[in-house]
Amino acid sequence: MKADNLLLHAAAWDAPGLLPSGRELDFVYVDPPYGVGTEMTARTGMGERRGRKQEGSGPVAYDDSQPIDALVAMIARAAAALRERLAKGATFAVHLDHRAVHEAKVALDAVFGRGAFIGEIIWVPGNGARGRGLSMTHQTILLFARSPSDRKLVRWNSELPQLREPFARTSLDMHFTNVDADGRRFRERIVAGKSYKYYADVGRKLGTVWSDISAMRANTPLNKEGTGYPTQKPEALLERLILATTTEHGTVGDFMCGSGTTLVVAARLGRCFIGGDVAELAIETTQRRLEAQGASFRLLAQKMAAASPSGEA
Ligand SMILES: C[S@@+](CC[C@H](N)C(=O)[O-])C[C@H]1O[C@@H](n2cnc3c(N)ncnc32)[C@H](O)[C@@H]1O
């Protein structure tokens, strides 16, 4: 029987205590506040502004005004609690930007063990550089295994078409000079006495700089993906991460789910999902989005003390 999908109105560190015993997660993605220094607002109606709170803003979705040290402590606390529910070979992903990613990496090394660090994905949202001086045009997704000894068991489904990219033009011209009986161009390489064939139409393994998924897909009201929730991530980004790290019927978790992007994508890909958020608006938005997609799930709400900036409940 397929496991229950859950949506939890709860702080991330309380989520493991709300799960049925023995329920494990194959991929967890968390996209916390980034340390922007202000409250973040949603667009819930015509004319409202979304993002940093300012004149004309819509309602506050969540607070991103806590100092970086408190934010990093909050992320580490959530990671330590969620780590207990990771399956063998699972991946834990944390999405941040330049403001907190370096301190978070060190804090998360302490949670998972330094040898559990898998690597990082540099995501280029494609908004372009702005303002005077150096402008940050990328964000970082840190990836960890459950423990250093689990590092070798971690899944990365690089054979899938969504995890491939075309070979460089020069490489195609220089090396892919053979054509098989079906008309497919290929290259043959002999490595340590063994012969390997690479087909041009299969492409090469995708690297860790992802610049082909535009943030605009999620952030414009012109696109049906956009919910108006601030810092909503594009479904294509989560699709690639979920496909890379799980198989069908695996369980995907996102415990700072915001508008619910991870959960709707997991459902569409036939994965089980467990999500949560502290913010009322996040839960409402996610619920609406999941229902519109016809996904079945149970909503559990925990009586919460407001999550304080220090990460203490
Ligand atoms: C950057 S947004 C997530 C956006 C989301 N990835 C999307 O695509 O819509 C960060 C979310 O973290 C939530 N959050 C912050 N602290 C939390 C905590 N301690 N536990 C659970 N959720 C938290 C906020 O309410 C907010 O919805």
The ligand as a MOL file (V3000), in Angstrom:
LIG
                    3D

  0  0  0     0  0            999 V3000
M  V30 BEGIN CTAB
M  V30 COUNTS 27 29 0 0 0
M  V30 BEGIN ATOM
M  V30 1 C 12.2030 30.6900 1.0790 0
M  V30 2 S 10.6400 30.1980 1.6880 0 CHG=1
M  V30 3 C 10.3910 28.6400 0.9130 0
M  V30 4 C 9.8920 28.7940 -0.5030 0
M  V30 5 C 9.5590 27.4620 -1.1670 0
M  V30 6 N 10.7380 26.7080 -1.4950 0
M  V30 7 C 8.6960 27.6380 -2.4070 0
M  V30 8 O 9.0480 27.1530 -3.5090 0
M  V30 9 O 7.6470 28.2630 -2.2960 0 CHG=-1
M  V30 10 C 11.0680 29.7970 3.3460 0
M  V30 11 C 9.9650 29.1650 4.1620 0
M  V30 12 O 10.5320 28.6880 5.3960 0
M  V30 13 C 9.5090 28.7550 6.3790 0
M  V30 14 N 10.1300 28.6080 7.7140 0
M  V30 15 C 10.9650 29.4670 8.3440 0
M  V30 16 N 11.3560 28.9670 9.5400 0
M  V30 17 C 10.7490 27.7570 9.6700 0
M  V30 18 C 10.7610 26.7450 10.6670 0
M  V30 19 N 11.4650 26.8780 11.7780 0
M  V30 20 N 10.0440 25.6150 10.4480 0
M  V30 21 C 9.2830 25.4710 9.3260 0
M  V30 22 N 9.2270 26.4120 8.3470 0
M  V30 23 C 9.9600 27.5340 8.5100 0
M  V30 24 C 8.8640 30.0950 6.1060 0
M  V30 25 O 7.5810 30.1860 6.7040 0
M  V30 26 C 8.8450 30.1180 4.5830 0
M  V30 27 O 7.6210 29.6560 4.0730 0
M  V30 END ATOM
M  V30 BEGIN BOND
M  V30 1 1 1 2
M  V30 2 1 2 3
M  V30 3 1 2 10
M  V30 4 1 3 4
M  V30 5 1 4 5
M  V30 6 1 5 6
M  V30 7 1 5 7
M  V30 8 2 7 8
M  V30 9 1 7 9
M  V30 10 1 10 11
M  V30 11 1 11 12
M  V30 12 1 11 26
M  V30 13 1 12 13
M  V30 14 1 13 14
M  V30 15 1 13 24
M  V30 16 1 14 15
M  V30 17 1 14 23
M  V30 18 2 15 16
M  V30 19 1 16 17
M  V30 20 1 17 18
M  V30 21 2 17 23
M  V30 22 1 18 19
M  V30 23 2 18 20
M  V30 24 1 20 21
M  V30 25 2 21 22
M  V30 26 1 22 23
M  V30 27 1 24 25
M  V30 28 1 24 26
M  V30 29 1 26 27
M  V30 END BOND
M  V30 END CTAB
M  END
